[in-house]
Amino acid sequence: MVQQNSKNGEFIFIIGMISLVFTMATCGFCAYILPYLLFGFVYDVPSFIINWQEQLIRGYTITRSVSAGIIFVSLLVPGILFGFLAYVCAKYLDPVVREDEISNMEQGRARRLKRDVKDTSKILLKLLIIVIMVIVAVEIIEWIIYIEPAIQQEL
């Protein structure tokens, strides 16, 4: 019986790790193609994304922004679903409920844990703000140095 639970736990762990890797790859890819889909930035976008968008525009007579939304959502939803699967696998493997653990701790450790969680949240919020500021700064710099392509005159 114990060996069966061990095998089951290993299988669920492997499924959770695979789904977590798939989630990270899919969400990262969505973040990579988002500037192309939203703003039409020109960079090394995979050709299947460009072909897919053109096929949606021609085949279903929809606008470019709607086709971009369809592509983005169709790539993001599987990532979110696999992320949820990874979350379920993690919760299955960790049967200890956090609230029970905190109630069994001494008061000093519980206060220290709350303080640590608060400090960690502050640091993560600061990092998130820094990342957003860097992205905005890069967009502003790109907007400032943008040069329109020369217009060719027909003879």
N, C-alpha and C positions, 0 to 999 in steps of 0.2 A: 504494500500500500504506500509506504513512504517512497519507494523507488518510483512508483507510478506518478506520484505528485511531483517528484523531482524532474522526471522526464517532461511532464506537462508544463512545469515552470520553465524549463529550458526552452521548450517550443514557444511558449508565449513570449519569453524574453527575446528570442530571435525574431519572431514576428513583430514585436514592438520596435526593435532596433531597425529592422528593414523599413518599417513604415515611417519611423522617425527620419531616416536618411532620405526616403522618398519625399517626405514633407519638406525637409530643408532644401532639397534640390529644386522641387517644384516652386516653392515660394521664392527662392533666390532667382530662379529663371523668370518668374513673373515680375519681380522687382527689376530685373535686367531689361526686359522688353517694355516696361511701363512707359518710359519717356518716348519711345518710338510710337507706341499706340496712342498716348495722350496728345503729344505735341508734334509728332512727326519728325523728331530729331533723326539725323542721318548718322548712323554708326553701324558697327558690324552686327546687324540683326540677322539671325538665321533666315535663310531663304525660304524655308517652309512657312514661316510666319508671314512673310510678304506675300507669298503665293496664296496662302490660306485667306488672307485679307482680301486680295484681289478676286479670288474665287467667290467669296461671300458677297462682295460688292456686285460682281457681274451676275452671278447665279440667282441671287435673291433680291436684286435691285434695292439694296439698303445703303445707307450713308456710311462714310468711312468711320465716323465715331461709333455708330451702332456695331459695325463689324469689329472694331477694336474692343468694344465692351464684351462682345460675344467671345472673342478669342481670349481675353483676359480672364473672364469668368470660367470659361471651359478649362483653362489651365490651373486656375486657383482653387476651384471646388474640389478636384481630386486631392490636392495637397492638404486642404482643410480636413477632408474626410479621413485621409491617412493619419493626419495629426491627431484627430479624435481617436482613431484606432490605437495609436501609440499611447495616448493618455489612458485609455481603458486598460490596455495591457499593463501599464505602470501601476494603475490603481489595483488591478487584480493581484499583482505580485507584491504589493505593499499593503498587507491587511491591517497594519497598525494605524489606527485613527489618530490624527495629530492632537485632537482635543483631549483624548484619554491620556496621551503622553504628557501633555502640559499639566493636566490636573494631578498627575502622580508626581510631578517634579516639586522640588522645594520652591517656596515663594521667591527666593533670591534668583534661582535659575530661570524661573518663569519671567521675572521682570527683565533679566539680562537678555533673554531670548526676544522679548518684545522690543527691547531697545536695539538689539542687533537687526531685527527685521526692519525697524524704522530707519536705521542708518543705511541699510542695504537699499531700501526703497528710495531714500534721498539720493544715493549715489547713482542708482539706475535712472532716476529722473534727470539728474544732471547730465549723464551720458546721452540720454535721449535728446535733451535740449541741444547739446553740443553737436550731435549728428544732424539734427534738423537745421541748425545754424550753418553747418558746413555745406549742406545741400543747397540751402538758399544762397549762400555766398557763391558757390560754384555756378548756380543758375544766373545770378546777377553778373558775374564776371563774363560768362558766356554771352549774355545779352549785350553787355557793353562792347565786347570785341567782335561781335558778329558783323560780317561784311556781306552785303548782298551780292549775289552772283551777277556778273556783267551780262547785260542784255545784248544778244546778238541781233544785228539788223540783217534782214533779208535783202538780197540784191535784186 
